[in-house]
């Protein structure tokens, strides 16, 4: 019936959203590891540029500092995009789950006891 088709469609939509959320979570984990490695590399680069005495050596010039700042800004943008995508996916999943819950509640109400 049409009601069963609607329920099946909603179920499939929730399953797709769940799969997407799981994929986003795996991607976020991989991205987080990559960002951590990048940050670690930057720390090593900063230490190498500063030298052992902690003072900026001849290698640290305005262009180097500008490039490091640029990398930091880009990493921040990537992090914000990941966060926004995750929030968007969660909002979509909540909306679909709410629709499914409402549908099931209406379905349960229409299938209520009619024999009295």
N, C-alpha and C positions, 0 to 999 in steps of 0.2 A: 504494500500500500504506500501511499504518498507519505504517510507519517513515518513509516519504517525507513523509507528512502531519505527523508530529512534527518532522522536520527543517525543513519549510517553516514550521511554526508558530514554531520557535525562531528561524529566520532573520528572520521578520517581527517578532518581539519585539525582536531586536537592532537591526533597522532603526528601529523606533519609539523605542527608547532612544537611538539615535544621533541621530535627528531632535530628540528632546527635549533632549539634551545640547547640540546646536548652537543650539537656540532659547534655552536657558538662557544659553549663552555670549553670544549676541547681546543678550539682555536684560541680562545682567551688564554688558556693555560700555556699553549705553545708560544703565543705572542709574549706573554709575561716572562717566560724563560728567555726568549730572545732579547727582550728589553733589559732583563737583569744582566745578561751577558754583555750587552752594549754598555750598560752603566758601569759594569766592572771594567770593561776595556777603557772607558773614559777615565775612570779613577787611575788605572795604571798609566794612561797617557799623561794625565795631570802630574802624577808623581815623577814620571820620566822627564817631563818638561821642566819641572821645578828643580830637579836635581836632588841629591841626598841631603843637602843642607836646608831644603825647604824654601830657598830663595829662588825667585824666577831667574832662570839662566838666559843665555843669549837666544835660546830657542823660543822663548815666550815673547811674542811680539803682538802687536795689535791685531794682525790678521789671524793669528792662531786663536786668540781669545774670542774674536768675532766668529770664527768657524765653530768653536766649542759652544758658544752661546746659540748659534744657529741649530746645532745638533740637539741641544737641550730643548729648544722651542719646538723642533720637529717631533721629538719624542713625546713632549707634552701633548701636542696635537693628536698624535697616534693614540695615546692613552685616553684622551677625551672622546675620540671617535669610537674606540672600543666600548667605553662606558656608555655612550649614547646608544650605540647599537644594541647593547645588552639590555638597557632600559626599555628600548622600543620593543624588543622581542618579548620581554616580560609583560609589558603593557598589552601587547597583542594576545599573548597567552591568557592573561587574566580576563580580557574582554571575551574571548572565545569560551573560556571556562564558565564565565558568568552567563553567557547566552545558553550554553549547554545546560547549566543548572536550572535556569529559568524554564527552558524547554521541558526538561524532565519533571519539574514541579508542575507545569501546566498539564503535561501528559498524565502524571499521577492523579491530578485533580479530575481530569476528564475520564479516567478509568476507575474512579472511586466507586464505592458500593452503590449499585443502582437497585439492588434487591432489598426491600424492606418489608 
